[in-house]
Amino acid sequence: MQGKVRSPLVVILLSIVTLGIYTLYWHYAVFQEIKDRFGRGIGGVLGLVLGLFLLPVVWFVLPYEIDEDFRLAGDTSPVTVLTGFWNLLPIVGTIVWVVKVQGAMNSIWSASTSLPAD
């Protein structure tokens, strides 16, 4: 199963307009898409729970899972677990994080035919 290519700008705008509700959906969706495509990862439900109660964990786990997907495909990931530190910069850091993470996800889904499923 292939995940959905999303515009980082739309993710940011929908998150703002819905006062964060879309962010929770986004956490669920991207974690579940990784689980469905690669057969590993924490999945959507745990991603949602983390987003609700332990958001800083999501900042690091999501880039880690994306990095693993690239590594298993033999590619260099544009994000790593260290990408989570962007969120420590108010507002701008969160925007950079979303752009980097969603951009990496879009790369995975655009090239999904070349990335192996586990």
N, C-alpha and C positions, 0 to 999 in steps of 0.2 A: 504494500500500500504506500502510495506517495502522499506526502504532506502538502499542505496548502502554502503557496507562495503568497506572502503578505507584504504590503508596503510598510516599512518601518514608520513612515509619517502617519499612515492611517492607524497603526497600532497606538501611536502616541496620542493622536487626536481623539480616537475613540476612548482611550483610557481617561483623558481629561474630561471629555463631554459626559461620560457615564460615572464620573467621580470614582474611578478605580474599579468599577464592576467589570468592565471589559478586560482589565488586567488579569483578573481571576480566571475568566474564561480563557484568555490567551495562555496562562500558565497551564491550565488543564489541557488545552489543545496541543501545544507544542510538545509537552512531555508525552502525551498519548501518541502523537504522530511518530515520535522517535521510537517508542515502544512497539507500535504496530509495524513500522518499517524494518527495524533492526532486531526486534525480539528481545531487547534488553533495555535497561533503564528503569527509572522509578515509576513511570506511567502517569496517567492523567490524574487519577484520584489522589495519589500521594503528592503530586505536584501542586494540586489545588489546596490540599491541606497545608502544605508548606507555605504556599502563597498567602493563606489566611492567617497562619499562626507563627510562622518562622520565616518571614520574607527574606531576611539576609541569607538564609541557606540557599534559596532559589538563585540568588545573584551569582553563586559559585557553582552550584550543581548543574544548572542548565548549560553554561559554557563548557563545563567538564564533559557532559554527555555529548555535546556537539564535537568537541575536540576528539573524543574517542571515536566517533563516527568517521571523522576525517582520517585519523591515525590508522584505523582498521582498513580504510580504503587505500592507504599508502600515500595520502596527501597531507600537506601542511595545513593546519586549521588556522583561520583568521582570528579565532578566539581560544582562550585557555581559561583555566580556573582563575587566573589572575585578573581576567576581564571584570570579575565581580567587584574589584576595588573601585571601578569607575563610579559605582553607586554612592561612594563616600563623599563625592562632590555634589552638593545640593543642586538639583534641577538639571544642570548641564551634564553632570556625570550620568544621571539616569537616562537622559536622551542619548548620549553616546553609547551607553550599554545596550539600549534597545536597538539602536541602529546597527551596532556590531553583531549582536546576537541574532536579530531577525535577518540581517544580511547573510550571516553564515548559514542560517536555516534555509534561506532562499537558494543559496549555492548548493546545498545538499539536495534540495528538491529539484532544482534545475538539472543537476547532473545525476539524478537518482538511478538512471539506467547503468551508470558506470560504478556506482557504489554497491558493494556486496551486502546482502542481507545476511545476518548471522543465522 
